[in-house]
Amino acid sequence: MTTSPSSIQVRDNPAKHRFEYAAQGEHAVAIYSLEGNVITFIHTLVPEALRGQGIAKQLVLAGLASARERGLRVVPQCPVFNAFMRAHPETHDLLAEEGRKLLGL
C-alpha cells in the first residue's frame, strides 16, 4: 500500500511530547521537548516499513506548523528537522537563538 503525502495524518501527542503518524501497525514519531516558548525537536524515527513515503517530511511540516501557530521558537537538534530548516530559509524566522547557531546563521 502506498500512501500519498497529502493523506498522511500527523497528530500532536502532548502527553508523550511527540508528533505521531500511525499506519500498518507502525508508529513514526518526531520527539520534542517544550520549555517556555521554545520547542526543541530531538529525534525523528520512521520505522523501516514506513520509509520512502515522505512521512519524515510530514512530521517536520506538522511540527513547524504547530510551532508557528503557537508562537514557539524552534531548536532543530534532530538531524531531520535541521536539514529541512537549513534547506528552507522561509522557516528561519521560527528559529530560537540556539537554533540559529545550530544552522550556522
N, C-alpha and C positions, 0 to 999 in steps of 0.2 A: 504494500500500500504506500503510495506516495502522497505526501501532504504538501499542499501549496502553501507558501509562506503566508498568504493572506488569511488562511483558515487556521493558523496557529494561534491558539488562545492562551495567553500568558496571564497568570494572576499573581498578585502580591499576597504573600502569606506572612503578615507582620509578626505573628506568634513565633514563627520559625526563622524570621529575618532572611527571607529569600523570595525571589520571584520564581514561579514554577510553571512548568509545562508538562502535562502528562499525556502519554499515548502508548498503546501497545503494552500496557502494564509497566512502562518505564517512566522515570521522572527526570527531566532536565531542570537544573536549578542555577540561579545566579544568587550567590550568598552575599549578604551585605551586613554592615553594622551601621547604626544610626546614633550619632551623638550631637545633640543640639540640632543645628540646621545643616549638618554635614553628613552625607551618606557616603560610606566607603564600600565600593564593590570589591569583594575579597577574592572570590573564586567562582568560576562558571564551570559547570560539569554537565556534559551531554553524553549519556550512555552510548556505547557503540551502536546499538540497534537504531538509535535516532539520529546518528550523524549524517551529514550530507544533505540535510533538508532545510538548512537556513535557520535552525532553531536557536543557535547561539546568538545570531544577529537579532532575532526577535526578542530574546531575553534582554539584550543590550538596549534595543529600542524601547521596550516596555519600562526598563529601569530608568532610562534617561527621561522618558516622557513623564514618568511618575515624579522624578526629582524636579523637573520643570514645573509641573502642576502644583507641587507642594512648596516651591520656592527653596529647594535644598541645593547646597553646593556639593559638588561631586569630587571624590578622590578615587581615580581608577587604578587601584592596586592590582586588580585582576588583569592578566595579560590580554584577555579578550576585549574587555572594556577599554584598556589602554590603547590597543591597536586601532579599535574603532574610532575612538575620540581623536587619536593622532591623525587619522585619515579624513576626519570630518571636522574642519575648522568651525563649522556652524554650531558645534557643540561646546566650543571652548568657553563660551560665556557661562556655562554651568560649573566650570572648574573652581574648586576651592584653591587657596594658595598652595597647599601641599600637592594638589592635583596638577597645578601648573608646573610645579617643579618636577613631578614625575614625567611630564611630557616634554620637559626642557623648554618651556615657554617663558 
